[in-house]
Amino acid sequence: MSRSTTSGPSQRMLRVGEQVRHALSETLQRGEIIDPLVENSVISVSEVRMSPDLKIATAFVSPLGASDDNAVVEALNKHAKFIRGRVSGALRQMKYMPEFRFRLDTSFDNFARINDLLKSPEVARDLSHDDDKDKDDKKDSE
């Protein structure tokens, strides 16, 4: 087998990451973690990135309804070993049960910031100039 020259995750890492994401989401939905911060918020698991050896799972989460998102992420990291034990049943086909690390998912904030930039008057002005230029070029070619 030849290795790809890209530095992105392998198909195996992506597949296992998705399996871990589903198992983790189910565990969090069942409400088995006894912690007020975790119990009082809905936690969305948007992505799980696996290390190349599949021994570390970094879960990107978005706590909904929590006053302090970072405190919820800290609570999840504090209970990572317990969560690992609860998820193990759903992932029993894996040779090693991954160690969980939780990180705050900021991708939605980035999307909103980019969307605001695209809607700004400066960008709209530049885009309208490009559209006018394209129309002029089209007329010249006819």
C-alpha positions in Angstrom: 0.0 0.0 0.0 1.2 3.5 -0.8 0.7 6.4 1.6 -0.9 9.5 0.4 1.2 12.7 0.4 -1.6 14.8 2.0 -1.3 15.6 5.6 -5.0 15.3 6.3 -6.7 12.5 8.3 -6.9 9.0 6.8 -10.2 7.4 5.9 -9.8 5.1 8.9 -9.3 8.1 11.3 -12.4 9.8 9.8 -14.5 6.6 10.1 -13.5 5.9 13.7 -13.9 9.5 14.6 -17.5 9.4 13.4 -18.2 6.2 15.3 -16.8 7.8 18.5 -18.9 10.9 17.9 -22.1 8.9 17.7 -21.2 6.9 20.8 -20.2 10.0 22.7 -23.4 11.8 21.7 -25.6 8.9 22.9 -23.8 8.8 26.2 -24.2 12.5 26.8 -27.9 12.3 25.9 -28.6 9.6 28.5 -27.5 12.0 31.2 -25.2 9.6 33.1 -22.7 12.3 34.1 -23.5 13.6 37.6 -22.4 17.2 37.3 -24.7 20.2 37.5 -22.8 22.0 34.6 -23.2 19.0 32.3 -26.7 18.1 33.5 -28.1 21.6 32.9 -26.9 22.1 29.4 -27.4 20.4 26.1 -24.1 19.4 24.6 -23.7 19.1 20.8 -20.7 17.0 19.6 -19.9 18.5 16.2 -16.7 16.6 15.5 -14.3 14.0 16.9 -10.7 14.0 15.6 -8.7 10.9 16.1 -4.9 10.7 16.5 -3.2 8.6 13.9 -2.8 5.7 16.3 -6.5 6.0 17.3 -5.6 6.3 21.0 -6.6 9.9 21.5 -10.1 11.3 20.6 -10.4 15.1 20.6 -14.1 15.9 20.8 -15.2 19.4 19.7 -18.4 20.3 21.7 -20.8 23.2 21.8 -22.7 23.5 25.1 -26.2 25.0 24.5 -28.0 26.7 27.4 -24.9 27.1 29.5 -23.8 30.4 31.0 -20.1 29.5 30.8 -19.1 27.3 27.9 -15.5 26.9 29.1 -16.7 25.6 32.5 -18.8 22.9 30.8 -15.7 21.8 28.7 -13.6 21.7 31.9 -16.3 19.5 33.6 -16.3 17.2 30.6 -12.5 16.9 30.8 -12.7 16.2 34.5 -15.1 13.3 33.8 -13.3 12.1 30.7 -12.3 8.7 32.3 -15.9 8.1 33.4 -17.1 9.0 29.9 -14.5 6.6 28.4 -15.9 3.8 30.5 -19.5 4.5 29.5 -18.6 4.7 25.8 -16.6 1.5 25.8 -19.6 -0.7 25.3 -20.6 1.0 22.0 -16.9 0.9 20.8 -16.1 -2.7 21.8 -14.8 -3.5 18.3 -11.8 -1.2 18.9 -8.5 -2.6 20.0 -7.8 0.3 22.3 -10.3 2.6 23.9 -9.3 6.2 23.1 -8.5 8.8 25.7 -11.0 11.6 25.5 -10.1 15.3 25.3 -12.8 17.9 25.0 -12.4 21.2 23.3 -14.8 24.1 22.7 -16.0 24.2 19.1 -15.6 27.7 17.8 -16.3 26.9 14.1 -19.8 28.4 14.3 -18.4 31.7 15.6 -15.9 31.7 12.7 -18.8 31.1 10.2 -20.8 33.9 11.6 -17.7 36.3 11.5 -17.1 35.4 7.8 -20.8 35.8 7.0 -20.7 39.3 8.6 -17.6 40.2 6.6 -19.2 39.1 3.4 -22.3 41.2 4.1 -20.2 44.3 5.0 -20.6 47.4 2.7 -16.9 47.3 1.6 -17.1 43.7 0.3 -20.5 44.4 -1.3 -19.0 47.4 -3.1 -16.0 45.3 -4.3 -18.3 42.5 -5.5 -20.5 44.9 -7.4 -17.4 46.3 -9.2 -16.4 42.7 -10.2 -20.0 42.0 -11.5 -19.9 45.2 -13.6 -16.5 44.2 -15.1 -17.8 40.7 -15.9 -20.9 42.3 -17.7 -18.6 44.6 -19.7 -16.3 41.7 -20.7 -19.3 39.7 -21.8 -20.6 42.5 -24.0 -17.2 43.0 -25.6 -17.0 39.3 -26.5 -20.4 39.4 -28.3 
